[in-house]
Amino acid sequence: MLIAWIALTAGIALGIWWAYYELGWGGFWFWDPVENASLMPWLVATALLHSALATERSGAFRTWTLLLAIGGFSLSLIGTFLVRSGVLSSVHAFASDPTRGFFIMILILCAIGGALGLFAWRAPTLKSGASFDTISRESALLINNVFLVGSCAAVFVGTLYPLALDALTGAKISVGPPYYALTFAPIFFALLLLVPFGPELGWRRGNLKAALRALAPAMGLAGIAAIAVLAIASPRSLTGTLAFAIAGWLIGASILDIRKRKGARASAFAAALAHAGLGVTLMGVAGTSLWRSEALQVLGPGDTMTVGPYTLRFDGVEQVQGPNFEATQAKLGLMQDGREVAVLNPQKRLYPAEGQEVADTAIRTTGLRDLYLALGDDRGHGRWTVRAYVSPLAPFIWLGALVMALGGVLSLWGRLRVRVGAPSPVVQPAE
Amino acid sequence: MKRFFFLALFFAGTLAASPVLVAPQPALAAPVAGAFANPAMEARARALQRQLRCLVCQGESIDESNASLAADLRHLVRQQMAEGKSDAQIKQYLVARYGDFILMKPPLQPDTYALWLAPFVVLLGAGGVAFWAIRRAKPADSSP
């Protein structure tokens, strides 16, 4: 189960990176059905990961954990169906084929029906019996699940509602980013605010006041992050300030957690690392979404364009032969104080075998900021359109996902070692 | 009662913070023939274009799309803006012509109530179940 979660986290990060690199739009997430199809299982798998912690520890929420496992698996299957059957159109849709869609649908119905049937038959025999206080780690994990399931519902409904409505009434609507801004986002933000409390509360009985006291330095860091953003960033943005405050809150709490566990086994740091990764990704998303500068110009040889702090000189295009593609490659010099400090080569590749034209962007990163170039259309007379973006903190998005996945790996490693040493007496959750 | 007030406050706060997850992607229209000289008008045009879905590529707004239909629609939007029409009027015109599909943000109307409410119904439902589970799990010896 943990392995699946690590793979999914890394897979989504790679997918985002691909979209960013290849599609030439400068964006990384479009609330596209295929992206949603990967996000839904991730949300449920993340919920499962947390509820399984409680199940493993004290046998609490056994039936619920099982249901989440079934749900996560079903959503992966549904995702496969959505992506590969041609039901949906998407920028990521490859290898769609209606006959395969039918086969996958049968497979899904069998798997989900079978799993739910078994669940209904056997679940009543699983007794929960665990007892815990209202303020406790168990409660915190349950609340985590509530928000993850809620945010997953937003993605699920947003993805499938237009299909269902079209099938039932023939009315065609489309669900775009503004829908998710008003449904998924507030639910997920609420979750992020609550994350640091979980690890601070004890099993069975926690102390909210003590947790708040322990987390005070994290709140300080959140405040500092907010002030720093207000001071540095332009244009000022309430949303961005709040996002960085939350990121500071998450990362600060993780640092506190790591300090508290100094000297413990490596796997004890898994949660802190994963939660910190969440904060890092949040900073990347906020930075890229809110403070991206853009420029689009038609450039002839020798022309310059400026984007953010950079100045670029266009030096024409040339044809390049790749192993299985032909590319039009532009040459752009990155200028600093009148000197050329680097050459960037965005390409437009034509794969004759498939007749597909694909943009291959040129990205130069400082680790804190990406300069992103995509080559546009031929405007004749050696003039081309060039798109340029400067995306602050974009690398943080993948970095954060990597840190999250690393948290998963740590936890896995700890678990394997424990299991080899002494098998855990508690019944393991399904999967 | 106080608890509910805090809960409401908490949600209002997260709602205010939320656009960051889906902030408008300031992508580019095709090199702008007919860009407005007035920056405020231009910004309005770009904002409006981002709210309209390209009917050809479907994954993108007409602001980002390179399809020729998107270029036509951009032209149409700008033309109507120049005629002094409001955003709402322009959207209304496009919906009448192309249907609700063109709107990135689905309208709130009887056949989309379920769409807009479902996430929060699920959230409340799950919250209710969790509340019940937490109360049930309370050890007998602890006072409330």
Chai-1 contact restraints between the chains, C-beta under 6 A:
chainA,res_idxA,chainB,res_idxB,connection_type,confidence,min_distance_angstrom,max_distance_angstrom,comment,restraint_id
A,W25,B,A27,contact,1.0,0.0,6.0,A-B,restraint_1
A,W25,B,E64,contact,1.0,0.0,6.0,A-B,restraint_2
A,G27,B,Q25,contact,1.0,0.0,6.0,A-B,restraint_3
A,F30,B,G59,contact,1.0,0.0,6.0,A-B,restraint_4
A,D32,B,G59,contact,1.0,0.0,6.0,A-B,restraint_5
A,S89,B,Q58,contact,1.0,0.0,6.0,A-B,restraint_6
A,V91,B,G59,contact,1.0,0.0,6.0,A-B,restraint_7
A,S131,B,A137,contact,1.0,0.0,6.0,A-B,restraint_8
A,S131,B,P139,contact,1.0,0.0,6.0,A-B,restraint_9
A,F132,B,A137,contact,1.0,0.0,6.0,A-B,restraint_10
A,D133,B,S142,contact,1.0,0.0,6.0,A-B,restraint_11
A,T134,B,I134,contact,1.0,0.0,6.0,A-B,restraint_12
A,S139,B,I134,contact,1.0,0.0,6.0,A-B,restraint_13
A,L142,B,A130,contact,1.0,0.0,6.0,A-B,restraint_14
A,V146,B,A126,contact,1.0,0.0,6.0,A-B,restraint_15
A,V146,B,G127,contact,1.0,0.0,6.0,A-B,restraint_16
A,V146,B,A130,contact,1.0,0.0,6.0,A-B,restraint_17
A,V149,B,A126,contact,1.0,0.0,6.0,A-B,restraint_18
A,G150,B,V122,contact,1.0,0.0,6.0,A-B,restraint_19
A,G150,B,L123,contact,1.0,0.0,6.0,A-B,restraint_20
A,A153,B,P119,contact,1.0,0.0,6.0,A-B,restraint_21
A,A153,B,V122,contact,1.0,0.0,6.0,A-B,restraint_22
A,A154,B,P119,contact,1.0,0.0,6.0,A-B,restraint_23
A,V157,B,L115,contact,1.0,0.0,6.0,A-B,restraint_24
A,V157,B,A118,contact,1.0,0.0,6.0,A-B,restraint_25
A,Y161,B,L115,contact,1.0,0.0,6.0,A-B,restraint_26
A,A171,B,D111,contact,1.0,0.0,6.0,A-B,restraint_27
A,K172,B,G99,contact,1.0,0.0,6.0,A-B,restraint_28
A,K172,B,F101,contact,1.0,0.0,6.0,A-B,restraint_29
A,I173,B,D100,contact,1.0,0.0,6.0,A-B,restraint_30
A,I173,B,P106,contact,1.0,0.0,6.0,A-B,restraint_31
A,S174,B,R53,contact,1.0,0.0,6.0,A-B,restraint_32
A,S174,B,F101,contact,1.0,0.0,6.0,A-B,restraint_33
A,V175,B,P106,contact,1.0,0.0,6.0,A-B,restraint_34
A,G176,B,M104,contact,1.0,0.0,6.0,A-B,restraint_35
A,P177,B,V22,contact,1.0,0.0,6.0,A-B,restraint_36
A,P178,B,M104,contact,1.0,0.0,6.0,A-B,restraint_37
A,P178,B,K105,contact,1.0,0.0,6.0,A-B,restraint_38
A,Y180,B,V22,contact,1.0,0.0,6.0,A-B,restraint_39
A,A181,B,S18,contact,1.0,0.0,6.0,A-B,restraint_40
A,A181,B,P19,contact,1.0,0.0,6.0,A-B,restraint_41
A,A181,B,V22,contact,1.0,0.0,6.0,A-B,restraint_42
A,T183,B,P119,contact,1.0,0.0,6.0,A-B,restraint_43
A,A185,B,S18,contact,1.0,0.0,6.0,A-B,restraint_44
A,A185,B,L21,contact,1.0,0.0,6.0,A-B,restraint_45
A,A185,B,V22,contact,1.0,0.0,6.0,A-B,restraint_46
A,P186,B,T14,contact,1.0,0.0,6.0,A-B,restraint_47
A,P186,B,L15,contact,1.0,0.0,6.0,A-B,restraint_48
A,P186,B,S18,contact,1.0,0.0,6.0,A-B,restraint_49
A,F189,B,T14,contact,1.0,0.0,6.0,A-B,restraint_50
A,F189,B,A17,contact,1.0,0.0,6.0,A-B,restraint_51
A,F189,B,S18,contact,1.0,0.0,6.0,A-B,restraint_52
A,A190,B,T14,contact,1.0,0.0,6.0,A-B,restraint_53
A,T239,B,A17,contact,1.0,0.0,6.0,A-B,restraint_54
A,T239,B,P19,contact,1.0,0.0,6.0,A-B,restraint_55
A,T239,B,V20,contact,1.0,0.0,6.0,A-B,restraint_56
A,L242,B,A17,contact,1.0,0.0,6.0,A-B,restraint_57
A,A243,B,V20,contact,1.0,0.0,6.0,A-B,restraint_58
A,A286,B,V20,contact,1.0,0.0,6.0,A-B,restraint_59
A,S289,B,A23,contact,1.0,0.0,6.0,A-B,restraint_60
A,L290,B,A23,contact,1.0,0.0,6.0,A-B,restraint_61
A,R292,B,P26,contact,1.0,0.0,6.0,A-B,restraint_62
A,E294,B,P26,contact,1.0,0.0,6.0,A-B,restraint_63
A,E294,B,L28,contact,1.0,0.0,6.0,A-B,restraint_64
A,L296,B,L28,contact,1.0,0.0,6.0,A-B,restraint_65
A,L296,B,P31,contact,1.0,0.0,6.0,A-B,restraint_66
A,V298,B,P31,contact,1.0,0.0,6.0,A-B,restraint_67
A,T385,B,P31,contact,1.0,0.0,6.0,A-B,restraint_68
A,R387,B,L28,contact,1.0,0.0,6.0,A-B,restraint_69
